Amino acid sequence: MSKAKKERGAAAKLGELLEAGDHRAARAEAARLLADPASAEAERTAAAEALASLRPEPAAVWVGLAGVVAAALLAARVLLG
């Protein structure tokens, strides 16, 4: 298998895993590619992009946390008061 075809294969596999919604496998494959010293630069770039696409936006995390706190406070008020 040629080097270019192998590089496209790793990037294509990551894309297929993400398209299929298998984020756990995509994250594992990306981590494997980043940890492999024999990985080509294109494979590493594709792996880093895949991991970045799986990382939630910081603002979304804070909004989610605020929603959980608000729900907990509302539930406590209804149950206790």
mmCIF file of the N, C-alpha and C atoms, coordinates in Angstrom:
data_MODEL
# 
_entry.id   MODEL 
# 
loop_
_atom_site.group_PDB 
_atom_site.id 
_atom_site.type_symbol 
_atom_site.label_atom_id 
_atom_site.label_alt_id 
_atom_site.label_comp_id 
_atom_site.label_asym_id 
_atom_site.label_entity_id 
_atom_site.label_seq_id 
_atom_site.pdbx_PDB_ins_code 
_atom_site.Cartn_x 
_atom_site.Cartn_y 
_atom_site.Cartn_z 
_atom_site.occupancy 
_atom_site.B_iso_or_equiv 
_atom_site.pdbx_formal_charge 
_atom_site.auth_seq_id 
_atom_site.auth_comp_id 
_atom_site.auth_asym_id 
_atom_site.auth_atom_id 
_atom_site.pdbx_PDB_model_num 
ATOM 1   N N  . MET A 1 1  ? 0.854   -1.172 0.000  1.00 0.00 ? 1  MET A N  1 
ATOM 2   C CA . MET A 1 1  ? 0.000   0.000  0.000  1.00 0.00 ? 1  MET A CA 1 
ATOM 3   C C  . MET A 1 1  ? 0.898   1.232  0.000  1.00 0.00 ? 1  MET A C  1 
ATOM 4   N N  . SER A 1 2  ? 0.605   2.188  -0.863 1.00 0.00 ? 2  SER A N  1 
ATOM 5   C CA . SER A 1 2  ? 1.426   3.384  -0.942 1.00 0.00 ? 2  SER A CA 1 
ATOM 6   C C  . SER A 1 2  ? 1.205   4.246  0.291  1.00 0.00 ? 2  SER A C  1 
ATOM 7   N N  . LYS A 1 3  ? 2.185   5.104  0.554  1.00 0.00 ? 3  LYS A N  1 
ATOM 8   C CA . LYS A 1 3  ? 2.121   5.963  1.724  1.00 0.00 ? 3  LYS A CA 1 
ATOM 9   C C  . LYS A 1 3  ? 0.932   6.935  1.629  1.00 0.00 ? 3  LYS A C  1 
ATOM 10  N N  . ALA A 1 4  ? 0.715   7.502  0.431  1.00 0.00 ? 4  ALA A N  1 
ATOM 11  C CA . ALA A 1 4  ? -0.392  8.445  0.251  1.00 0.00 ? 4  ALA A CA 1 
ATOM 12  C C  . ALA A 1 4  ? -1.735  7.754  0.472  1.00 0.00 ? 4  ALA A C  1 
ATOM 13  N N  . LYS A 1 5  ? -1.864  6.519  -0.026 1.00 0.00 ? 5  LYS A N  1 
ATOM 14  C CA . LYS A 1 5  ? -3.117  5.786  0.145  1.00 0.00 ? 5  LYS A CA 1 
ATOM 15  C C  . LYS A 1 5  ? -3.336  5.450  1.618  1.00 0.00 ? 5  LYS A C  1 
ATOM 16  N N  . LYS A 1 6  ? -2.258  5.107  2.323  1.00 0.00 ? 6  LYS A N  1 
ATOM 17  C CA . LYS A 1 6  ? -2.363  4.803  3.750  1.00 0.00 ? 6  LYS A CA 1 
ATOM 18  C C  . LYS A 1 6  ? -2.802  6.044  4.522  1.00 0.00 ? 6  LYS A C  1 
ATOM 19  N N  . GLU A 1 7  ? -2.242  7.224  4.180  1.00 0.00 ? 7  GLU A N  1 
ATOM 20  C CA . GLU A 1 7  ? -2.610  8.459  4.854  1.00 0.00 ? 7  GLU A CA 1 
ATOM 21  C C  . GLU A 1 7  ? -4.078  8.792  4.613  1.00 0.00 ? 7  GLU A C  1 
ATOM 22  N N  . ARG A 1 8  ? -4.529  8.644  3.366  1.00 0.00 ? 8  ARG A N  1 
ATOM 23  C CA . ARG A 1 8  ? -5.936  8.889  3.074  1.00 0.00 ? 8  ARG A CA 1 
ATOM 24  C C  . ARG A 1 8  ? -6.808  7.884  3.808  1.00 0.00 ? 8  ARG A C  1 
ATOM 25  N N  . GLY A 1 9  ? -6.307  6.661  3.957  1.00 0.00 ? 9  GLY A N  1 
ATOM 26  C CA . GLY A 1 9  ? -7.070  5.629  4.645  1.00 0.00 ? 9  GLY A CA 1 
ATOM 27  C C  . GLY A 1 9  ? -7.304  5.967  6.103  1.00 0.00 ? 9  GLY A C  1 
ATOM 28  N N  . ALA A 1 10 ? -6.276  6.472  6.785  1.00 0.00 ? 10 ALA A N  1 
ATOM 29  C CA . ALA A 1 10 ? -6.423  6.821  8.199  1.00 0.00 ? 10 ALA A CA 1 
ATOM 30  C C  . ALA A 1 10 ? -7.368  8.000  8.356  1.00 0.00 ? 10 ALA A C  1 
ATOM 31  N N  . ALA A 1 11 ? -7.228  9.006  7.499  1.00 0.00 ? 11 ALA A N  1 
ATOM 32  C CA . ALA A 1 11 ? -8.113  10.163 7.566  1.00 0.00 ? 11 ALA A CA 1 
ATOM 33  C C  . ALA A 1 11 ? -9.535  9.766  7.193  1.00 0.00 ? 11 ALA A C  1 
ATOM 34  N N  . ALA A 1 12 ? -9.666  8.904  6.203  1.00 0.00 ? 12 ALA A N  1 
ATOM 35  C CA . ALA A 1 12 ? -10.995 8.446  5.780  1.00 0.00 ? 12 ALA A CA 1 
ATOM 36  C C  . ALA A 1 12 ? -11.653 7.625  6.881  1.00 0.00 ? 12 ALA A C  1 
ATOM 37  N N  . LYS A 1 13 ? -10.863 6.802  7.562  1.00 0.00 ? 13 LYS A N  1 
ATOM 38  C CA . LYS A 1 13 ? -11.416 5.981  8.642  1.00 0.00 ? 13 LYS A CA 1 
ATOM 39  C C  . LYS A 1 13 ? -11.935 6.875  9.773  1.00 0.00 ? 13 LYS A C  1 
ATOM 40  N N  . LEU A 1 14 ? -11.175 7.909  10.110 1.00 0.00 ? 14 LEU A N  1 
ATOM 41  C CA . LEU A 1 14 ? -11.632 8.843  11.139 1.00 0.00 ? 14 LEU A CA 1 
ATOM 42  C C  . LEU A 1 14 ? -12.922 9.530  10.704 1.00 0.00 ? 14 LEU A C  1 
ATOM 43  N N  . GLY A 1 15 ? -12.967 9.954  9.455  1.00 0.00 ? 15 GLY A N  1 
ATOM 44  C CA . GLY A 1 15 ? -14.172 10.594 8.932  1.00 0.00 ? 15 GLY A CA 1 
ATOM 45  C C  . GLY A 1 15 ? -15.366 9.664  8.957  1.00 0.00 ? 15 GLY A C  1 
ATOM 46  N N  . GLU A 1 16 ? -15.144 8.409  8.596  1.00 0.00 ? 16 GLU A N  1 
ATOM 47  C CA . GLU A 1 16 ? -16.237 7.429  8.607  1.00 0.00 ? 16 GLU A CA 1 
ATOM 48  C C  . GLU A 1 16 ? -16.746 7.188  10.025 1.00 0.00 ? 16 GLU A C  1 
ATOM 49  N N  . LEU A 1 17 ? -15.834 7.099  10.966 1.00 0.00 ? 17 LEU A N  1 
ATOM 50  C CA . LEU A 1 17 ? -16.242 6.888  12.356 1.00 0.00 ? 17 LEU A CA 1 
ATOM 51  C C  . LEU A 1 17 ? -17.056 8.083  12.871 1.00 0.00 ? 17 LEU A C  1 
ATOM 52  N N  . LEU A 1 18 ? -16.622 9.290  12.524 1.00 0.00 ? 18 LEU A N  1 
ATOM 53  C CA . LEU A 1 18 ? -17.359 10.477 12.957 1.00 0.00 ? 18 LEU A CA 1 
ATOM 54  C C  . LEU A 1 18 ? -18.722 10.551 12.283 1.00 0.00 ? 18 LEU A C  1 
ATOM 55  N N  . GLU A 1 19 ? -18.775 10.229 10.993 1.00 0.00 ? 19 GLU A N  1 
ATOM 56  C CA . GLU A 1 19 ? -20.051 10.233 10.265 1.00 0.00 ? 19 GLU A CA 1 
ATOM 57  C C  . GLU A 1 19 ? -21.020 9.224  10.859 1.00 0.00 ? 19 GLU A C  1 
ATOM 58  N N  . ALA A 1 20 ? -20.499 8.078  11.272 1.00 0.00 ? 20 ALA A N  1 
ATOM 59  C CA . ALA A 1 20 ? -21.337 7.029  11.840 1.00 0.00 ? 20 ALA A CA 1 
ATOM 60  C C  . ALA A 1 20 ? -21.778 7.359  13.267 1.00 0.00 ? 20 ALA A C  1 
ATOM 61  N N  . GLY A 1 21 ? -21.170 8.397  13.857 1.00 0.00 ? 21 GLY A N  1 
ATOM 62  C CA . GLY A 1 21 ? -21.529 8.774  15.218 1.00 0.00 ? 21 GLY A CA 1 
ATOM 63  C C  . GLY A 1 21 ? -20.810 7.966  16.280 1.00 0.00 ? 21 GLY A C  1 
ATOM 64  N N  . ASP A 1 22 ? -19.786 7.220  15.877 1.00 0.00 ? 22 ASP A N  1 
ATOM 65  C CA . ASP A 1 22 ? -19.023 6.412  16.833 1.00 0.00 ? 22 ASP A CA 1 
ATOM 66  C C  . ASP A 1 22 ? -17.868 7.256  17.372 1.00 0.00 ? 22 ASP A C  1 
ATOM 67  N N  . HIS A 1 23 ? -18.203 8.175  18.254 1.00 0.00 ? 23 HIS A N  1 
ATOM 68  C CA . HIS A 1 23 ? -17.209 9.113  18.757 1.00 0.00 ? 23 HIS A CA 1 
ATOM 69  C C  . HIS A 1 23 ? -16.168 8.441  19.629 1.00 0.00 ? 23 HIS A C  1 
ATOM 70  N N  . ARG A 1 24 ? -16.555 7.413  20.359 1.00 0.00 ? 24 ARG A N  1 
ATOM 71  C CA . ARG A 1 24 ? -15.590 6.708  21.203 1.00 0.00 ? 24 ARG A CA 1 
ATOM 72  C C  . ARG A 1 24 ? -14.506 6.054  20.347 1.00 0.00 ? 24 ARG A C  1 
ATOM 73  N N  . ALA A 1 25 ? -14.913 5.382  19.273 1.00 0.00 ? 25 ALA A N  1 
ATOM 74  C CA . ALA A 1 25 ? -13.933 4.745  18.382 1.00 0.00 ? 25 ALA A CA 1 
ATOM 75  C C  . ALA A 1 25 ? -13.103 5.790  17.653 1.00 0.00 ? 25 ALA A C  1 
ATOM 76  N N  . ALA A 1 26 ? -13.721 6.906  17.255 1.00 0.00 ? 26 ALA A N  1 
ATOM 77  C CA . ALA A 1 26 ? -12.982 7.972  16.578 1.00 0.00 ? 26 ALA A CA 1 
ATOM 78  C C  . ALA A 1 26 ? -11.944 8.573  17.505 1.00 0.00 ? 26 ALA A C  1 
ATOM 79  N N  . ARG A 1 27 ? -12.330 8.773  18.758 1.00 0.00 ? 27 ARG A N  1 
ATOM 80  C CA . ARG A 1 27 ? -11.377 9.323  19.733 1.00 0.00 ? 27 ARG A CA 1 
ATOM 81  C C  . ARG A 1 27 ? -10.227 8.347  19.968 1.00 0.00 ? 27 ARG A C  1 
ATOM 82  N N  . ALA A 1 28 ? -10.534 7.060  20.061 1.00 0.00 ? 28 ALA A N  1 
ATOM 83  C CA . ALA A 1 28 ? -9.493  6.050  20.275 1.00 0.00 ? 28 ALA A CA 1 
ATOM 84  C C  . ALA A 1 28 ? -8.556  5.964  19.066 1.00 0.00 ? 28 ALA A C  1 
ATOM 85  N N  . GLU A 1 29 ? -9.120  6.001  17.872 1.00 0.00 ? 29 GLU A N  1 
ATOM 86  C CA . GLU A 1 29 ? -8.303  5.938  16.657 1.00 0.00 ? 29 GLU A CA 1 
ATOM 87  C C  . GLU A 1 29 ? -7.419  7.179  16.534 1.00 0.00 ? 29 GLU A C  1 
ATOM 88  N N  . ALA A 1 30 ? -7.965  8.345  16.846 1.00 0.00 ? 30 ALA A N  1 
ATOM 89  C CA . ALA A 1 30 ? -7.177  9.576  16.797 1.00 0.00 ? 30 ALA A CA 1 
ATOM 90  C C  . ALA A 1 30 ? -6.050  9.541  17.824 1.00 0.00 ? 30 ALA A C  1 
ATOM 91  N N  . ALA A 1 31 ? -6.344  9.062  19.015 1.00 0.00 ? 31 ALA A N  1 
ATOM 92  C CA . ALA A 1 31 ? -5.306  8.956  20.045 1.00 0.00 ? 31 ALA A CA 1 
ATOM 93  C C  . ALA A 1 31 ? -4.219  7.971  19.619 1.00 0.00 ? 31 ALA A C  1 
ATOM 94  N N  . ARG A 1 32 ? -4.630  6.870  18.980 1.00 0.00 ? 32 ARG A N  1 
ATOM 95  C CA . ARG A 1 32 ? -3.656  5.892  18.495 1.00 0.00 ? 32 ARG A CA 1 
ATOM 96  C C  . ARG A 1 32 ? -2.747  6.516  17.439 1.00 0.00 ? 32 ARG A C  1 
ATOM 97  N N  . LEU A 1 33 ? -3.328  7.263  16.528 1.00 0.00 ? 33 LEU A N  1 
ATOM 98  C CA . LEU A 1 33 ? -2.530  7.894  15.477 1.00 0.00 ? 33 LEU A CA 1 
ATOM 99  C C  . LEU A 1 33 ? -1.570  8.932  16.052 1.00 0.00 ? 33 LEU A C  1 
ATOM 100 N N  . LEU A 1 34 ? -2.028  9.698  17.027 1.00 0.00 ? 34 LEU A N  1 
ATOM 101 C CA . LEU A 1 34 ? -1.156  10.708 17.628 1.00 0.00 ? 34 LEU A CA 1 
ATOM 102 C C  . LEU A 1 34 ? -0.032  10.078 18.450 1.00 0.00 ? 34 LEU A C  1 
ATOM 103 N N  . ALA A 1 35 ? -0.289  8.922  19.041 1.00 0.00 ? 35 ALA A N  1 
ATOM 104 C CA . ALA A 1 35 ? 0.721   8.258  19.862 1.00 0.00 ? 35 ALA A CA 1 
ATOM 105 C C  . ALA A 1 35 ? 1.726   7.455  19.034 1.00 0.00 ? 35 ALA A C  1 
ATOM 106 N N  . ASP A 1 36 ? 1.372   7.132  17.800 1.00 0.00 ? 36 ASP A N  1 
ATOM 107 C CA . ASP A 1 36 ? 2.224   6.317  16.943 1.00 0.00 ? 36 ASP A CA 1 
ATOM 108 C C  . ASP A 1 36 ? 3.311   7.186  16.311 1.00 0.00 ? 36 ASP A C  1 
ATOM 109 N N  . PRO A 1 37 ? 4.574   6.953  16.659 1.00 0.00 ? 37 PRO A N  1 
ATOM 110 C CA . PRO A 1 37 ? 5.645   7.772  16.082 1.00 0.00 ? 37 PRO A CA 1 
ATOM 111 C C  . PRO A 1 37 ? 5.807   7.550  14.573 1.00 0.00 ? 37 PRO A C  1 
ATOM 112 N N  . ALA A 1 38 ? 5.285   6.463  14.059 1.00 0.00 ? 38 ALA A N  1 
ATOM 113 C CA . ALA A 1 38 ? 5.411   6.179  12.629 1.00 0.00 ? 38 ALA A CA 1 
ATOM 114 C C  . ALA A 1 38 ? 4.299   6.833  11.806 1.00 0.00 ? 38 ALA A C  1 
ATOM 115 N N  . SER A 1 39 ? 3.354   7.483  12.459 1.00 0.00 ? 39 SER A N  1 
ATOM 116 C CA . SER A 1 39 ? 2.258   8.131  11.741 1.00 0.00 ? 39 SER A CA 1 
ATOM 117 C C  . SER A 1 39 ? 2.782   9.301  10.926 1.00 0.00 ? 39 SER A C  1 
ATOM 118 N N  . ALA A 1 40 ? 2.223   9.443  9.740  1.00 0.00 ? 40 ALA A N  1 
ATOM 119 C CA . ALA A 1 40 ? 2.604   10.556 8.873  1.00 0.00 ? 40 ALA A CA 1 
ATOM 120 C C  . ALA A 1 40 ? 2.005   11.851 9.400  1.00 0.00 ? 40 ALA A C  1 
ATOM 121 N N  . GLU A 1 41 ? 2.543   12.966 8.941  1.00 0.00 ? 41 GLU A N  1 
ATOM 122 C CA . GLU A 1 41 ? 2.061   14.273 9.391  1.00 0.00 ? 41 GLU A CA 1 
ATOM 123 C C  . GLU A 1 41 ? 0.598   14.485 9.018  1.00 0.00 ? 41 GLU A C  1 
ATOM 124 N N  . ALA A 1 42 ? 0.196   14.003 7.848  1.00 0.00 ? 42 ALA A N  1 
ATOM 125 C CA . ALA A 1 42 ? -1.200  14.145 7.434  1.00 0.00 ? 42 ALA A CA 1 
ATOM 126 C C  . ALA A 1 42 ? -2.126  13.356 8.363  1.00 0.00 ? 42 ALA A C  1 
ATOM 127 N N  . GLU A 1 43 ? -1.686  12.174 8.805  1.00 0.00 ? 43 GLU A N  1 
ATOM 128 C CA . GLU A 1 43 ? -2.483  11.380 9.745  1.00 0.00 ? 43 GLU A CA 1 
ATOM 129 C C  . GLU A 1 43 ? -2.603  12.096 11.085 1.00 0.00 ? 43 GLU A C  1 
ATOM 130 N N  . ARG A 1 44 ? -1.501  12.670 11.535 1.00 0.00 ? 44 ARG A N  1 
ATOM 131 C CA . ARG A 1 44 ? -1.517  13.395 12.809 1.00 0.00 ? 44 ARG A CA 1 
ATOM 132 C C  . ARG A 1 44 ? -2.432  14.617 12.733 1.00 0.00 ? 44 ARG A C  1 
ATOM 133 N N  . THR A 1 45 ? -2.386  15.313 11.608 1.00 0.00 ? 45 THR A N  1 
ATOM 134 C CA . THR A 1 45 ? -3.246  16.481 11.429 1.00 0.00 ? 45 THR A CA 1 
ATOM 135 C C  . THR A 1 45 ? -4.712  16.071 11.440 1.00 0.00 ? 45 THR A C  1 
ATOM 136 N N  . ALA A 1 46 ? -5.038  15.001 10.727 1.00 0.00 ? 46 ALA A N  1 
ATOM 137 C CA . ALA A 1 46 ? -6.418  14.515 10.702 1.00 0.00 ? 46 ALA A CA 1 
ATOM 138 C C  . ALA A 1 46 ? -6.861  14.089 12.101 1.00 0.00 ? 46 ALA A C  1 
ATOM 139 N N  . ALA A 1 47 ? -5.972  13.452 12.851 1.00 0.00 ? 47 ALA A N  1 
ATOM 140 C CA . ALA A 1 47 ? -6.303  13.009 14.205 1.00 0.00 ? 47 ALA A CA 1 
ATOM 141 C C  . ALA A 1 47 ? -6.536  14.204 15.126 1.00 0.00 ? 47 ALA A C  1 
ATOM 142 N N  . ALA A 1 48 ? -5.685  15.212 15.021 1.00 0.00 ? 48 ALA A N  1 
ATOM 143 C CA . ALA A 1 48 ? -5.842  16.402 15.861 1.00 0.00 ? 48 ALA A CA 1 
ATOM 144 C C  . ALA A 1 48 ? -7.139  17.128 15.528 1.00 0.00 ? 48 ALA A C  1 
ATOM 145 N N  . GLU A 1 49 ? -7.481  17.205 14.235 1.00 0.00 ? 49 GLU A N  1 
ATOM 146 C CA . GLU A 1 49 ? -8.737  17.844 13.831 1.00 0.00 ? 49 GLU A CA 1 
ATOM 147 C C  . GLU A 1 49 ? -9.944  17.051 14.335 1.00 0.00 ? 49 GLU A C  1 
ATOM 148 N N  . ALA A 1 50 ? -9.842  15.730 14.301 1.00 0.00 ? 50 ALA A N  1 
ATOM 149 C CA . ALA A 1 50 ? -10.942 14.896 14.787 1.00 0.00 ? 50 ALA A CA 1 
ATOM 150 C C  . ALA A 1 50 ? -11.152 15.098 16.283 1.00 0.00 ? 50 ALA A C  1 
ATOM 151 N N  . LEU A 1 51 ? -10.059 15.139 17.035 1.00 0.00 ? 51 LEU A N  1 
ATOM 152 C CA . LEU A 1 51 ? -10.188 15.362 18.478 1.00 0.00 ? 51 LEU A CA 1 
ATOM 153 C C  . LEU A 1 51 ? -10.752 16.748 18.772 1.00 0.00 ? 51 LEU A C  1 
ATOM 154 N N  . ALA A 1 52 ? -10.323 17.736 17.999 1.00 0.00 ? 52 ALA A N  1 
ATOM 155 C CA . ALA A 1 52 ? -10.827 19.093 18.211 1.00 0.00 ? 52 ALA A CA 1 
ATOM 156 C C  . ALA A 1 52 ? -12.317 19.173 17.903 1.00 0.00 ? 52 ALA A C  1 
ATOM 157 N N  . SER A 1 53 ? -12.775 18.407 16.914 1.00 0.00 ? 53 SER A N  1 
ATOM 158 C CA . SER A 1 53 ? -14.198 18.445 16.568 1.00 0.00 ? 53 SER A CA 1 
ATOM 159 C C  . SER A 1 53 ? -15.048 17.775 17.642 1.00 0.00 ? 53 SER A C  1 
ATOM 160 N N  . LEU A 1 54 ? -14.454 16.915 18.444 1.00 0.00 ? 54 LEU A N  1 
ATOM 161 C CA . LEU A 1 54 ? -15.201 16.223 19.497 1.00 0.00 ? 54 LEU A CA 1 
ATOM 162 C C  . LEU A 1 54 ? -15.222 17.010 20.806 1.00 0.00 ? 54 LEU A C  1 
ATOM 163 N N  . ARG A 1 55 ? -14.384 18.019 20.907 1.00 0.00 ? 55 ARG A N  1 
ATOM 164 C CA . ARG A 1 55 ? -14.284 18.811 22.125 1.00 0.00 ? 55 ARG A CA 1 
ATOM 165 C C  . ARG A 1 55 ? -15.436 19.820 22.170 1.00 0.00 ? 55 ARG A C  1 
ATOM 166 N N  . PRO A 1 56 ? -16.204 19.854 23.265 1.00 0.00 ? 56 PRO A N  1 
ATOM 167 C CA . PRO A 1 56 ? -17.319 20.807 23.322 1.00 0.00 ? 56 PRO A CA 1 
ATOM 168 C C  . PRO A 1 56 ? -16.814 22.240 23.478 1.00 0.00 ? 56 PRO A C  1 
ATOM 169 N N  . GLU A 1 57 ? -17.614 23.174 23.026 1.00 0.00 ? 57 GLU A N  1 
ATOM 170 C CA . GLU A 1 57 ? -17.290 24.590 23.192 1.00 0.00 ? 57 GLU A CA 1 
ATOM 171 C C  . GLU A 1 57 ? -17.362 24.928 24.686 1.00 0.00 ? 57 GLU A C  1 
ATOM 172 N N  . PRO A 1 58 ? -16.409 25.705 25.194 1.00 0.00 ? 58 PRO A N  1 
ATOM 173 C CA . PRO A 1 58 ? -16.436 26.058 26.624 1.00 0.00 ? 58 PRO A CA 1 
ATOM 174 C C  . PRO A 1 58 ? -17.729 26.754 27.036 1.00 0.00 ? 58 PRO A C  1 
ATOM 175 N N  . ALA A 1 59 ? -18.265 27.603 26.192 1.00 0.00 ? 59 ALA A N  1 
ATOM 176 C CA . ALA A 1 59 ? -19.505 28.308 26.538 1.00 0.00 ? 59 ALA A CA 1 
ATOM 177 C C  . ALA A 1 59 ? -20.662 27.324 26.682 1.00 0.00 ? 59 ALA A C  1 
ATOM 178 N N  . ALA A 1 60 ? -20.671 26.288 25.852 1.00 0.00 ? 60 ALA A N  1 
ATOM 179 C CA . ALA A 1 60 ? -21.738 25.290 25.940 1.00 0.00 ? 60 ALA A CA 1 
ATOM 180 C C  . ALA A 1 60 ? -21.661 24.533 27.258 1.00 0.00 ? 60 ALA A C  1 
ATOM 181 N N  . VAL A 1 61 ? -20.462 24.269 27.713 1.00 0.00 ? 61 VAL A N  1 
ATOM 182 C CA . VAL A 1 61 ? -20.295 23.579 28.994 1.00 0.00 ? 61 VAL A CA 1 
ATOM 183 C C  . VAL A 1 61 ? -20.842 24.447 30.127 1.00 0.00 ? 61 VAL A C  1 
ATOM 184 N N  . TRP A 1 62 ? -20.525 25.748 30.099 1.00 0.00 ? 62 TRP A N  1 
ATOM 185 C CA . TRP A 1 62 ? -20.999 26.644 31.153 1.00 0.00 ? 62 TRP A CA 1 
ATOM 186 C C  . TRP A 1 62 ? -22.515 26.807 31.119 1.00 0.00 ? 62 TRP A C  1 
ATOM 187 N N  . VAL A 1 63 ? -23.084 26.895 29.942 1.00 0.00 ? 63 VAL A N  1 
ATOM 188 C CA . VAL A 1 63 ? -24.546 27.010 29.824 1.00 0.00 ? 63 VAL A CA 1 
ATOM 189 C C  . VAL A 1 63 ? -25.213 25.745 30.344 1.00 0.00 ? 63 VAL A C  1 
ATOM 190 N N  . GLY A 1 64 ? -24.653 24.597 30.012 1.00 0.00 ? 64 GLY A N  1 
ATOM 191 C CA . GLY A 1 64 ? -25.186 23.338 30.516 1.00 0.00 ? 64 GLY A CA 1 
ATOM 192 C C  . GLY A 1 64 ? -25.111 23.257 32.032 1.00 0.00 ? 64 GLY A C  1 
ATOM 193 N N  . LEU A 1 65 ? -23.994 23.676 32.588 1.00 0.00 ? 65 LEU A N  1 
ATOM 194 C CA . LEU A 1 65 ? -23.825 23.681 34.041 1.00 0.00 ? 65 LEU A CA 1 
ATOM 195 C C  . LEU A 1 65 ? -24.825 24.624 34.703 1.00 0.00 ? 65 LEU A C  1 
ATOM 196 N N  . ALA A 1 66 ? -25.027 25.791 34.114 1.00 0.00 ? 66 ALA A N  1 
ATOM 197 C CA . ALA A 1 66 ? -26.006 26.738 34.662 1.00 0.00 ? 66 ALA A CA 1 
ATOM 198 C C  . ALA A 1 66 ? -27.414 26.149 34.622 1.00 0.00 ? 66 ALA A C  1 
ATOM 199 N N  . GLY A 1 67 ? -27.732 25.412 33.571 1.00 0.00 ? 67 GLY A N  1 
ATOM 200 C CA . GLY A 1 67 ? -29.041 24.772 33.480 1.00 0.00 ? 67 GLY A CA 1 
ATOM 201 C C  . GLY A 1 67 ? -29.238 23.726 34.552 1.00 0.00 ? 67 GLY A C  1 
ATOM 202 N N  . VAL A 1 68 ? -28.212 22.957 34.820 1.00 0.00 ? 68 VAL A N  1 
ATOM 203 C CA . VAL A 1 68 ? -28.297 21.932 35.872 1.00 0.00 ? 68 VAL A CA 1 
ATOM 204 C C  . VAL A 1 68 ? -28.478 22.590 37.234 1.00 0.00 ? 68 VAL A C  1 
ATOM 205 N N  . VAL A 1 69 ? -27.740 23.652 37.497 1.00 0.00 ? 69 VAL A N  1 
ATOM 206 C CA . VAL A 1 69 ? -27.864 24.353 38.779 1.00 0.00 ? 69 VAL A CA 1 
ATOM 207 C C  . VAL A 1 69 ? -29.266 24.951 38.920 1.00 0.00 ? 69 VAL A C  1 
ATOM 208 N N  . ALA A 1 70 ? -29.768 25.559 37.863 1.00 0.00 ? 70 ALA A N  1 
ATOM 209 C CA . ALA A 1 70 ? -31.109 26.151 37.910 1.00 0.00 ? 70 ALA A CA 1 
ATOM 210 C C  . ALA A 1 70 ? -32.163 25.074 38.152 1.00 0.00 ? 70 ALA A C  1 
ATOM 211 N N  . ALA A 1 71 ? -32.033 23.942 37.501 1.00 0.00 ? 71 ALA A N  1 
ATOM 212 C CA . ALA A 1 71 ? -32.987 22.849 37.699 1.00 0.00 ? 71 ALA A CA 1 
ATOM 213 C C  . ALA A 1 71 ? -32.929 22.324 39.133 1.00 0.00 ? 71 ALA A C  1 
ATOM 214 N N  . ALA A 1 72 ? -31.726 22.213 39.676 1.00 0.00 ? 72 ALA A N  1 
ATOM 215 C CA . ALA A 1 72 ? -31.578 21.733 41.052 1.00 0.00 ? 72 ALA A CA 1 
ATOM 216 C C  . ALA A 1 72 ? -32.196 22.721 42.044 1.00 0.00 ? 72 ALA A C  1 
ATOM 217 N N  . LEU A 1 73 ? -31.966 24.015 41.822 1.00 0.00 ? 73 LEU A N  1 
ATOM 218 C CA . LEU A 1 73 ? -32.547 25.022 42.715 1.00 0.00 ? 73 LEU A CA 1 
ATOM 219 C C  . LEU A 1 73 ? -34.069 25.034 42.625 1.00 0.00 ? 73 LEU A C  1 
ATOM 220 N N  . LEU A 1 74 ? -34.602 24.897 41.424 1.00 0.00 ? 74 LEU A N  1 
ATOM 221 C CA . LEU A 1 74 ? -36.046 24.863 41.243 1.00 0.00 ? 74 LEU A CA 1 
ATOM 222 C C  . LEU A 1 74 ? -36.636 23.625 41.923 1.00 0.00 ? 74 LEU A C  1 
ATOM 223 N N  . ALA A 1 75 ? -35.996 22.491 41.751 1.00 0.00 ? 75 ALA A N  1 
ATOM 224 C CA . ALA A 1 75 ? -36.489 21.257 42.374 1.00 0.00 ? 75 ALA A CA 1 
ATOM 225 C C  . ALA A 1 75 ? -36.452 21.374 43.896 1.00 0.00 ? 75 ALA A C  1 
ATOM 226 N N  . ALA A 1 76 ? -35.380 21.956 44.430 1.00 0.00 ? 76 ALA A N  1 
ATOM 227 C CA . ALA A 1 76 ? -35.277 22.127 45.878 1.00 0.00 ? 76 ALA A CA 1 
ATOM 228 C C  . ALA A 1 76 ? -36.367 23.073 46.380 1.00 0.00 ? 76 ALA A C  1 
ATOM 229 N N  . ARG A 1 77 ? -36.630 24.136 45.654 1.00 0.00 ? 77 ARG A N  1 
ATOM 230 C CA . ARG A 1 77 ? -37.659 25.082 46.075 1.00 0.00 ? 77 ARG A CA 1 
ATOM 231 C C  . ARG A 1 77 ? -39.055 24.439 46.061 1.00 0.00 ? 77 ARG A C  1 
ATOM 232 N N  . VAL A 1 78 ? -39.326 23.649 45.028 1.00 0.00 ? 78 VAL A N  1 
ATOM 233 C CA . VAL A 1 78 ? -40.632 22.999 44.930 1.00 0.00 ? 78 VAL A CA 1 
ATOM 234 C C  . VAL A 1 78 ? -40.783 21.956 46.036 1.00 0.00 ? 78 VAL A C  1 
ATOM 235 N N  . LEU A 1 79 ? -39.751 21.185 46.267 1.00 0.00 ? 79 LEU A N  1 
ATOM 236 C CA . LEU A 1 79 ? -39.837 20.108 47.259 1.00 0.00 ? 79 LEU A CA 1 
ATOM 237 C C  . LEU A 1 79 ? -39.798 20.629 48.700 1.00 0.00 ? 79 LEU A C  1 
ATOM 238 N N  . LEU A 1 80 ? -39.073 21.685 48.944 1.00 0.00 ? 80 LEU A N  1 
ATOM 239 C CA . LEU A 1 80 ? -38.918 22.187 50.316 1.00 0.00 ? 80 LEU A CA 1 
ATOM 240 C C  . LEU A 1 80 ? -39.822 23.368 50.642 1.00 0.00 ? 80 LEU A C  1 
ATOM 241 N N  . GLY A 1 81 ? -40.381 23.943 49.651 1.00 0.00 ? 81 GLY A N  1 
ATOM 242 C CA . GLY A 1 81 ? -41.043 25.162 50.003 1.00 0.00 ? 81 GLY A CA 1 
ATOM 243 C C  . GLY A 1 81 ? -42.371 25.425 49.559 1.00 0.00 ? 81 GLY A C  1 
# 
